[in-house]
Amino acid sequence: MDKTIEILDLLCENSRLTEKQIATITGLSEEEVKNTIKSLEDKKVLLKYTALVDWEKTDREVITALIDVRVAPQQGHGFNAIAERICQFEEVKSVSLISGTYDLSVEVEGKTMKEIAFFVAERLAPIDGVLSTTTHFILKRYKKDGVFYEEGQDDKRLVITP
């Protein structure tokens, strides 16, 4: 396996691994790991180190919504100009170009459903080129990034062997 991909996989699984730990796992020197990570950061391949938090178990009130957005592509820019504009809003956590009935999928966080509804009505929908939106509120998370939210849940998928 390509050592760069192996380092990225390890950091995706646990971004708290030290360079020494990664070196031990991959068989590279600490210096090679350090240089590879620095190069990946410089090239904007490795964008951020993060934690996955179950906000339901904290005092912080967070509502997440997935908003499907239909847009009219702009001459010479396609969907990029509108997507980049949507990315500028603080409430927006992610924007993706998708296939299907809608063009963009926008993940938004707010304190209440009403706050998100006002964001859609007053800030997102009025953007020139936005044709329609459909909002889906996340009521409960079961699994994200391969991690189960409920304690005691095991991955019961069948193992596929060659």
C-alpha positions in Angstrom: 0.0 0.0 0.0 1.2 3.5 -0.7 2.6 4.9 2.5 1.0 8.3 2.0 -2.4 6.7 1.8 -1.7 4.6 4.8 -0.8 7.7 6.8 -4.0 9.4 5.7 -6.0 6.3 6.6 -4.4 6.2 10.1 -5.1 9.9 10.7 -8.7 9.6 9.5 -9.2 6.8 12.0 -7.4 8.6 14.9 -6.1 12.1 14.3 -4.4 12.0 17.8 -1.8 9.5 16.7 1.7 10.8 17.1 4.3 10.8 14.4 6.2 8.2 16.4 3.1 5.9 16.5 2.5 6.4 12.8 6.1 5.6 12.1 5.9 2.4 14.1 2.7 1.3 12.3 4.0 2.1 8.8 7.6 1.1 9.2 8.7 4.6 8.2 11.0 6.9 10.2 9.5 9.6 12.3 11.2 12.2 10.0 9.6 10.6 6.9 6.2 10.7 8.6 6.7 14.3 9.7 7.8 15.4 6.2 4.9 13.5 4.5 2.3 15.1 6.8 3.8 18.5 6.3 3.7 18.0 2.5 0.1 16.9 2.7 -0.9 19.9 4.7 1.0 22.3 2.4 -0.8 20.7 -0.7 -4.2 21.1 1.1 -4.7 17.3 0.9 -4.8 17.1 4.7 -7.2 20.0 5.6 -8.1 19.6 9.2 -7.8 17.4 12.3 -11.1 16.9 14.1 -13.1 15.0 16.7 -16.4 13.3 16.3 -18.7 14.4 19.1 -22.1 13.1 20.2 -23.6 16.5 21.0 -26.8 14.7 22.4 -24.7 13.8 25.4 -23.7 17.4 26.1 -25.5 20.6 27.2 -25.0 22.2 23.8 -28.1 22.4 21.7 -27.4 21.6 18.1 -29.8 21.0 15.3 -28.5 19.7 12.0 -30.3 19.9 8.7 -29.5 18.6 5.3 -30.8 21.0 2.6 -31.3 19.9 -1.0 -30.8 22.8 -3.3 -31.8 23.1 -7.0 -29.8 25.8 -8.8 -29.6 27.3 -12.2 -26.0 26.9 -13.4 -24.3 30.1 -14.3 -22.6 30.6 -17.7 -18.9 30.0 -17.4 -19.1 29.0 -13.7 -21.6 26.1 -13.6 -22.6 25.4 -10.0 -19.3 26.7 -8.5 -20.2 30.4 -8.0 -23.4 29.6 -6.1 -21.8 26.8 -4.1 -18.9 29.1 -3.1 -21.4 31.8 -2.0 -23.4 29.3 0.1 -20.1 28.2 1.7 -19.6 31.7 3.1 -22.4 31.4 5.6 -21.3 30.6 9.1 -24.2 28.1 9.7 -23.1 26.0 6.7 -20.9 23.0 7.7 -20.6 21.4 4.2 -21.7 21.9 0.6 -21.5 19.1 -2.0 -22.4 18.9 -5.7 -24.7 15.8 -6.0 -26.4 13.8 -8.7 -30.2 13.4 -8.9 -33.1 15.7 -8.6 -31.2 18.4 -6.7 -27.8 19.9 -7.5 -26.3 20.8 -4.1 -26.5 19.2 -0.7 -25.9 21.7 2.1 -25.4 20.7 5.8 -26.4 23.4 8.2 -26.2 23.6 12.0 -28.3 25.9 14.3 -29.7 26.1 17.8 -33.3 25.5 16.8 -35.4 24.3 13.8 -36.8 27.7 13.6 -33.3 29.3 13.3 -32.5 26.9 10.4 -35.9 27.6 8.8 -35.2 31.4 8.9 -31.7 30.8 7.4 -33.2 28.9 4.5 -36.1 31.4 3.9 -34.1 34.6 4.4 -30.5 33.9 3.4 -30.3 30.7 1.2 -33.5 30.7 -0.9 -33.1 34.4 -2.0 -29.7 33.8 -3.6 -29.9 34.5 -7.3 -29.8 31.2 -9.1 -31.4 29.2 -6.3 -34.5 27.6 -7.7 -35.8 25.5 -4.8 -34.8 24.0 -1.5 -36.0 21.0 0.5 -34.9 20.8 4.2 -34.5 17.6 6.1 -33.8 17.8 9.8 -31.7 15.1 11.4 -33.7 13.8 14.3 -31.3 11.1 15.5 -27.9 9.9 14.4 -27.1 6.2 14.5 -23.7 6.2 12.7 -21.4 8.7 11.3 -17.9 8.3 9.8 -18.1 4.6 10.6 -18.8 5.2 14.3 -21.9 4.0 16.0 -23.6 6.6 18.3 -25.3 4.1 20.6 -23.2 2.2 23.1 -23.1 -1.5 22.7 -23.7 -1.3 18.9 -21.4 -3.5 16.9 -21.0 -3.5 13.2 -23.0 -6.6 12.2 -22.2 -6.4 8.5 -21.0 -9.7 7.0 -17.3 -10.0 6.3 -16.6 -10.5 2.6 -13.6 -12.7 1.9 -12.1 -13.5 -1.5 
